[in-house]
Amino acid sequence: MAEESVITMQMNSIDRSQAGLDTVRKAYFDGEVHIQPLVSPTDSSEVELLAVFFNAGSRTKPHAHAYVQILHIIEGLGIVATETEKLFVSPGNVITIPAGAWHWHGATRNSAMCHISIKRPGADNWTVEEKNWASGYDE
């Protein structure tokens, strides 16, 4: 009789104390950002989930993803911006960023923020032009 394979589930909880400074991606952020992998490429080749904790005033540098990125805001206040739009976001908001779109995201100047990043693993372009990023916090 053939042996049946056992499929097991995995459970994670979002917990800032489990998030670490991402020294590999440090150059991609302005300010202090901690990342907790929830579903990593070793867990799934189809989806990557990260809990990203931004200190107040911290944000990503401009970038683009090969695939759609979804951000689910779970705490704090933040900004998600493209070259032509700027959204002020809060817990419960879900933002869909189209594949290839120049964008940045992070906490507001005065509030920390955490979002869940959901995307398919693939090439990320961190060498895009900065465009209006430097003035991104201007109201």
MDAnalysis code that builds the backbone (N, CA, C; Angstrom):
import MDAnalysis as mda
import numpy as np

u = mda.Universe.empty(417, n_residues=139, atom_resindex=np.repeat(np.arange(139), 3), trajectory=True)
u.add_TopologyAttr("name", ["N", "CA", "C"] * 139)
u.add_TopologyAttr("resid", np.arange(1, 140))
u.add_TopologyAttr("resname", ["MET", "ALA", "GLU", "GLU", "SER", "VAL", "ILE", "THR", "MET", "GLN", "MET", "ASN", "SER", "ILE", "ASP", "ARG", "SER", "GLN", "ALA", "GLY", "LEU", "ASP", "THR", "VAL", "ARG", "LYS", "ALA", "TYR", "PHE", "ASP", "GLY", "GLU", "VAL", "HIS", "ILE", "GLN", "PRO", "LEU", "VAL", "SER", "PRO", "THR", "ASP", "SER", "SER", "GLU", "VAL", "GLU", "LEU", "LEU", "ALA", "VAL", "PHE", "PHE", "ASN", "ALA", "GLY", "SER", "ARG", "THR", "LYS", "PRO", "HIS", "ALA", "HIS", "ALA", "TYR", "VAL", "GLN", "ILE", "LEU", "HIS", "ILE", "ILE", "GLU", "GLY", "LEU", "GLY", "ILE", "VAL", "ALA", "THR", "GLU", "THR", "GLU", "LYS", "LEU", "PHE", "VAL", "SER", "PRO", "GLY", "ASN", "VAL", "ILE", "THR", "ILE", "PRO", "ALA", "GLY", "ALA", "TRP", "HIS", "TRP", "HIS", "GLY", "ALA", "THR", "ARG", "ASN", "SER", "ALA", "MET", "CYS", "HIS", "ILE", "SER", "ILE", "LYS", "ARG", "PRO", "GLY", "ALA", "ASP", "ASN", "TRP", "THR", "VAL", "GLU", "GLU", "LYS", "ASN", "TRP", "ALA", "SER", "GLY", "TYR", "ASP", "GLU"])
u.atoms.positions = np.array([
    [0.845, -1.169, 0.000],
    [0.000, 0.000, 0.000],
    [0.901, 1.247, 0.000],
    [0.608, 2.210, -0.875],
    [1.405, 3.434, -0.976],
    [1.164, 4.318, 0.244],
    [2.232, 4.968, 0.680],
    [2.136, 5.871, 1.831],
    [1.539, 7.202, 1.369],
    [0.561, 7.697, 2.121],
    [-0.054, 8.976, 1.796],
    [0.810, 10.107, 2.331],
    [0.917, 11.182, 1.539],
    [1.668, 12.340, 2.034],
    [0.769, 13.145, 2.970],
    [1.383, 13.733, 3.939],
    [0.662, 14.530, 4.921],
    [0.849, 16.002, 4.583],
    [-0.245, 16.700, 4.478],
    [-0.209, 18.134, 4.208],
    [-0.518, 18.836, 5.520],
    [0.371, 19.738, 5.910],
    [0.161, 20.460, 7.163],
    [-0.035, 21.941, 6.887],
    [-0.818, 22.555, 7.729],
    [-1.040, 23.990, 7.639],
    [-0.004, 24.700, 8.494],
    [0.118, 25.990, 8.252],
    [1.018, 26.813, 9.047],
    [0.226, 28.014, 9.540],
    [0.439, 28.395, 10.798],
    [-0.255, 29.552, 11.346],
    [0.770, 30.526, 11.911],
    [0.596, 31.801, 11.588],
    [1.412, 32.878, 12.138],
    [0.497, 33.918, 12.752],
    [1.030, 34.674, 13.672],
    [0.315, 35.815, 14.240],
    [1.145, 37.061, 13.995],
    [0.473, 38.150, 13.689],
    [1.173, 39.410, 13.473],
    [1.603, 39.924, 14.835],
    [2.908, 40.140, 14.981],
    [3.470, 40.484, 16.281],
    [4.732, 41.306, 16.063],
    [4.668, 42.579, 16.402],
    [5.819, 43.476, 16.200],
    [7.088, 42.930, 16.853],
    [6.947, 42.227, 17.973],
    [8.146, 41.710, 18.641],
    [8.821, 40.614, 17.816],
    [8.107, 40.057, 16.835],
    [8.674, 39.041, 15.966],
    [9.263, 39.651, 14.679],
    [9.101, 40.960, 14.517],
    [9.610, 41.642, 13.326],
    [11.029, 42.117, 13.582],
    [11.850, 42.005, 12.583],
    [13.238, 42.433, 12.726],
    [13.595, 43.511, 11.729],
    [14.676, 44.223, 12.030],
    [15.203, 45.172, 11.059],
    [15.663, 44.378, 9.844],
    [15.261, 44.795, 8.683],
    [15.614, 44.075, 7.473],
    [16.927, 44.641, 6.937],
    [18.027, 44.017, 7.301],
    [19.332, 44.518, 6.885],
    [19.571, 44.292, 5.399],
    [18.925, 43.291, 4.807],
    [19.083, 43.028, 3.374],
    [18.442, 44.143, 2.551],
    [17.265, 44.609, 2.979],
    [16.530, 45.626, 2.226],
    [16.656, 47.030, 2.823],
    [17.581, 47.235, 3.733],
    [17.724, 48.522, 4.425],
    [17.803, 49.706, 3.462],
    [18.485, 49.529, 2.345],
    [18.651, 50.613, 1.375],
    [17.337, 51.008, 0.706],
    [16.307, 50.186, 0.844],
    [15.028, 50.465, 0.198],
    [14.096, 51.320, 1.058],
    [14.544, 51.673, 2.254],
    [13.703, 52.423, 3.183],
    [14.367, 53.712, 3.625],
    [13.549, 54.688, 3.947],
    [13.987, 55.934, 4.561],
    [13.406, 55.907, 5.966],
    [14.256, 55.702, 6.967],
    [13.788, 55.565, 8.345],
    [13.828, 54.114, 8.787],
    [13.343, 53.886, 9.999],
    [13.410, 52.539, 10.585],
    [12.148, 51.741, 10.282],
    [12.364, 50.561, 9.705],
    [11.268, 49.679, 9.308],
    [11.599, 48.266, 9.773],
    [10.619, 47.613, 10.389],
    [10.778, 46.225, 10.838],
    [9.848, 45.352, 10.019],
    [10.320, 44.162, 9.669],
    [9.529, 43.272, 8.810],
    [9.386, 41.907, 9.471],
    [8.149, 41.411, 9.470],
    [7.860, 40.059, 9.939],
    [7.325, 39.252, 8.756],
    [8.120, 38.308, 8.253],
    [7.594, 37.454, 7.184],
    [6.449, 36.586, 7.718],
    [5.329, 36.597, 7.028],
    [4.189, 35.761, 7.399],
    [4.098, 34.550, 6.475],
    [4.297, 34.791, 5.180],
    [4.405, 33.722, 4.183],
    [5.578, 34.116, 3.295],
    [6.640, 33.357, 3.363],
    [7.853, 33.685, 2.617],
    [7.939, 32.834, 1.353],
    [8.861, 33.170, 0.453],
    [9.027, 32.354, -0.758],
    [9.362, 30.885, -0.461],
    [9.938, 30.593, 0.694],
    [10.183, 29.184, 1.037],
    [8.897, 28.483, 1.453],
    [7.888, 29.254, 1.899],
    [6.584, 28.686, 2.267],
    [5.687, 28.501, 1.049],
    [5.804, 29.427, 0.081],
    [4.927, 29.415, -1.088],
    [5.620, 30.088, -2.267],
    [5.516, 29.501, -3.414],
    [6.044, 30.134, -4.625],
    [4.985, 31.024, -5.276],
    [3.782, 31.055, -4.686],
    [2.668, 31.773, -5.295],
    [2.318, 33.093, -4.633],
    [2.660, 33.255, -3.343],
    [2.298, 34.486, -2.652],
    [3.317, 34.777, -1.553],
    [3.557, 36.079, -1.326],
    [4.419, 36.525, -0.237],
    [3.600, 37.490, 0.623],
    [3.569, 37.238, 1.917],
    [2.906, 38.140, 2.862],
    [3.927, 38.599, 3.879],
    [4.002, 39.918, 4.056],
    [4.908, 40.506, 5.026],
    [4.129, 41.477, 5.892],
    [4.346, 41.435, 7.202],
    [3.869, 42.498, 8.088],
    [5.005, 43.507, 8.144],
    [4.736, 44.730, 7.709],
    [5.769, 45.759, 7.635],
    [5.409, 46.855, 8.629],
    [6.280, 47.050, 9.610],
    [6.074, 48.025, 10.682],
    [6.956, 49.243, 10.424],
    [6.339, 50.380, 10.141],
    [7.054, 51.627, 9.878],
    [7.008, 52.503, 11.132],
    [8.150, 52.967, 11.601],
    [8.150, 53.983, 12.656],
    [7.608, 55.276, 12.060],
    [7.153, 56.192, 12.907],
    [6.650, 57.478, 12.422],
    [7.691, 58.119, 11.509],
    [7.248, 58.600, 10.362],
    [8.137, 59.260, 9.414],
    [8.945, 58.327, 8.537],
    [8.795, 57.039, 8.689],
    [9.537, 56.076, 7.866],
    [8.696, 55.666, 6.662],
    [9.386, 55.377, 5.568],
    [8.677, 54.988, 4.347],
    [9.619, 54.261, 3.405],
    [9.029, 53.653, 2.383],
    [9.841, 53.018, 1.356],
    [10.397, 54.092, 0.436],
    [11.419, 53.735, -0.281],
    [11.864, 54.563, -1.394],
    [11.000, 54.171, -2.593],
    [10.953, 55.009, -3.622],
    [10.123, 54.676, -4.788],
    [10.555, 53.352, -5.419],
    [9.573, 52.603, -5.874],
    [9.847, 51.309, -6.475],
    [8.642, 50.864, -7.303],
    [8.812, 49.743, -7.989],
    [7.730, 49.133, -8.767],
    [7.869, 47.621, -8.657],
    [6.758, 46.920, -8.747],
    [6.734, 45.462, -8.660],
    [6.292, 44.868, -9.996],
    [6.796, 43.681, -10.291],
    [6.416, 42.992, -11.525],
    [4.949, 42.568, -11.498],
    [4.403, 42.370, -10.304],
    [3.018, 41.929, -10.151],
    [2.269, 42.898, -9.251],
    [0.952, 42.810, -9.248],
    [0.101, 43.627, -8.381],
    [0.559, 43.473, -6.927],
    [0.525, 44.573, -6.181],
    [0.777, 44.521, -4.736],
    [-0.482, 45.019, -4.036],
    [-0.863, 44.309, -2.988],
    [-2.002, 44.709, -2.165],
    [-1.468, 45.054, -0.788],
    [-1.868, 46.203, -0.270],
    [-1.484, 46.626, 1.072],
    [-2.744, 46.693, 1.928],
    [-2.740, 45.980, 3.036],
    [-3.849, 46.019, 3.997],
    [-3.320, 46.731, 5.236],
    [-3.854, 47.902, 5.522],
    [-3.402, 48.699, 6.668],
    [-4.037, 48.113, 7.922],
    [-3.202, 47.782, 8.920],
    [-3.760, 47.171, 10.135],
    [-3.598, 48.030, 11.379],
    [-2.671, 49.005, 11.359],
    [-2.586, 49.928, 12.499],
    [-1.883, 51.205, 12.081],
    [-2.232, 52.284, 12.748],
    [-1.585, 53.567, 12.510],
    [-2.114, 54.292, 11.292],
    [-1.389, 55.357, 10.942],
    [-1.762, 56.197, 9.811],
    [-0.614, 56.220, 8.821],
    [-0.957, 56.157, 7.532],
    [0.093, 56.108, 6.535],
    [-0.267, 56.814, 5.248],
    [0.678, 56.725, 4.316],
    [0.514, 57.310, 2.992],
    [0.915, 56.246, 1.973],
    [0.106, 56.122, 0.929],
    [0.446, 55.301, -0.230],
    [0.346, 56.248, -1.423],
    [1.448, 56.364, -2.191],
    [1.464, 57.357, -3.256],
    [2.026, 56.790, -4.549],
    [1.434, 57.253, -5.643],
    [1.993, 57.028, -6.973],
    [2.468, 58.394, -7.456],
    [2.887, 58.455, -8.686],
    [3.345, 59.730, -9.237],
    [2.227, 60.767, -9.270],
    [0.977, 60.313, -9.392],
    [-0.145, 61.245, -9.565],
    [-1.180, 61.207, -8.443],
    [-1.072, 60.248, -7.525],
    [-2.065, 60.122, -6.445],
    [-1.362, 59.974, -5.106],
    [-2.029, 60.467, -4.057],
    [-1.548, 60.268, -2.693],
    [-2.754, 59.945, -1.820],
    [-2.745, 58.740, -1.234],
    [-3.835, 58.319, -0.357],
    [-3.365, 58.342, 1.085],
    [-4.151, 58.945, 1.949],
    [-3.893, 58.879, 3.386],
    [-4.698, 57.696, 3.903],
    [-4.018, 56.738, 4.516],
    [-4.636, 55.458, 4.834],
    [-4.665, 55.208, 6.333],
    [-5.611, 54.358, 6.742],
    [-5.791, 54.029, 8.153],
    [-6.260, 52.575, 8.257],
    [-6.312, 52.032, 9.483],
    [-6.673, 50.617, 9.641],
    [-7.966, 50.242, 8.924],
    [-7.894, 49.101, 8.241],
    [-9.031, 48.597, 7.483],
    [-8.940, 48.898, 5.998],
    [-8.148, 49.914, 5.617],
    [-8.012, 50.230, 4.198],
    [-7.226, 49.140, 3.478],
    [-7.642, 48.840, 2.254],
    [-6.949, 47.892, 1.386],
    [-6.677, 48.621, 0.080],
    [-5.408, 48.689, -0.295],
    [-4.994, 49.423, -1.484],
    [-4.408, 48.439, -2.477],
    [-4.816, 48.533, -3.733],
    [-4.281, 47.703, -4.800],
    [-3.401, 48.572, -5.688],
    [-2.148, 48.189, -5.812],
    [-1.182, 48.928, -6.626],
    [-0.916, 48.100, -7.882],
    [-1.220, 48.643, -9.048],
    [-1.060, 47.873, -10.285],
    [0.391, 47.446, -10.539],
    [0.561, 46.349, -11.226],
    [1.887, 45.871, -11.625],
    [2.601, 46.968, -12.409],
    [3.871, 47.172, -12.088],
    [4.691, 48.141, -12.807],
    [4.507, 49.580, -12.382],
    [3.581, 49.870, -11.466],
    [3.314, 51.255, -11.062],
    [4.411, 51.781, -10.128],
    [4.948, 52.950, -10.451],
    [5.892, 53.658, -9.589],
    [5.116, 54.051, -8.335],
    [5.655, 53.730, -7.152],
    [4.940, 54.087, -5.924],
    [5.868, 54.044, -4.718],
    [5.368, 54.565, -3.612],
    [6.018, 54.447, -2.311],
    [4.929, 54.417, -1.253],
    [5.286, 53.937, -0.052],
    [4.313, 53.870, 1.029],
    [5.036, 53.865, 2.362],
    [4.324, 54.322, 3.389],
    [4.909, 54.331, 4.724],
    [4.042, 55.081, 5.706],
    [4.617, 55.341, 6.870],
    [3.913, 56.020, 7.947],
    [3.863, 57.524, 7.693],
    [2.897, 58.183, 8.315],
    [2.896, 59.646, 8.282],
    [4.025, 60.134, 9.188],
    [4.289, 61.417, 9.142],
    [5.368, 61.984, 9.972],
    [5.136, 61.750, 11.465],
    [3.851, 61.733, 11.894],
    [3.541, 61.713, 13.323],
    [2.931, 60.419, 13.835],
    [2.807, 59.406, 13.000],
    [2.179, 58.163, 13.434],
    [2.910, 56.967, 12.840],
    [3.177, 55.985, 13.665],
    [3.695, 54.717, 13.151],
    [2.578, 54.048, 12.351],
    [2.933, 53.074, 11.533],
    [1.940, 52.388, 10.714],
    [2.414, 50.975, 10.428],
    [1.469, 50.048, 10.353],
    [1.778, 48.689, 9.933],
    [0.822, 48.299, 8.819],
    [1.378, 47.706, 7.779],
    [0.538, 47.127, 6.733],
    [0.998, 45.714, 6.445],
    [0.073, 44.949, 5.900],
    [0.397, 43.636, 5.367],
    [0.592, 43.820, 3.872],
    [1.759, 43.436, 3.379],
    [2.044, 43.467, 1.947],
    [1.749, 42.080, 1.391],
    [0.918, 42.051, 0.362],
    [0.521, 40.795, -0.270],
    [0.879, 40.905, -1.744],
    [1.752, 40.016, -2.198],
    [2.096, 40.037, -3.615],
    [2.686, 38.701, -4.032],
    [2.681, 38.495, -5.315],
    [3.318, 37.318, -5.886],
    [4.825, 37.569, -5.911],
    [5.630, 36.587, -5.537],
    [7.077, 36.800, -5.626],
    [7.473, 37.115, -7.068],
    [8.391, 38.020, -7.209],
    [8.849, 38.404, -8.542],
    [9.793, 39.574, -8.447],
    [10.241, 40.016, -9.575],
    [11.218, 41.101, -9.624],
    [10.624, 42.408, -9.104],
    [11.372, 43.057, -8.233],
    [11.032, 44.388, -7.743],
    [12.081, 45.349, -8.297],
    [11.649, 46.516, -8.732],
    [12.581, 47.496, -9.284],
    [12.747, 48.636, -8.292],
    [13.892, 48.663, -7.634],
    [14.211, 49.702, -6.646],
    [15.118, 50.767, -7.238],
    [15.298, 50.758, -8.568],
    [16.174, 51.743, -9.205],
    [15.389, 52.733, -10.052],
    [14.103, 52.880, -9.766],
    [13.282, 53.839, -10.515],
    [13.679, 55.264, -10.107],
    [13.296, 56.233, -10.919],
    [13.551, 57.637, -10.590],
    [12.825, 58.014, -9.303],
    [13.393, 58.977, -8.564],
    [12.731, 59.429, -7.331],
    [11.525, 60.314, -7.623],
    [11.511, 60.994, -8.757],
    [10.417, 61.881, -9.173],
    [10.027, 62.820, -8.029],
    [8.764, 62.807, -7.575],
    [8.309, 63.730, -6.525],
    [8.412, 63.136, -5.123],
    [9.161, 62.046, -4.947],
    [9.251, 61.355, -3.659],
    [9.774, 62.257, -2.550],
    [10.779, 63.064, -2.833],
    [11.399, 63.910, -1.795],
    [10.384, 64.849, -1.162],
    [9.383, 65.273, -1.920],
    [8.366, 66.182, -1.369],
    [7.102, 65.424, -0.996],
    [7.194, 64.116, -0.842],
    [6.014, 63.273, -0.613],
    [5.232, 63.564, 0.642],
    [5.891, 64.142, 1.656],
    [5.171, 64.425, 2.892],
    [4.502, 65.803, 2.864],
    [4.812, 66.593, 1.847],
    [4.184, 67.915, 1.748],
    [2.690, 67.739, 1.566],
    [1.951, 68.522, 2.287],
    [0.481, 68.446, 2.195],
    [-0.021, 69.251, 1.012],
])
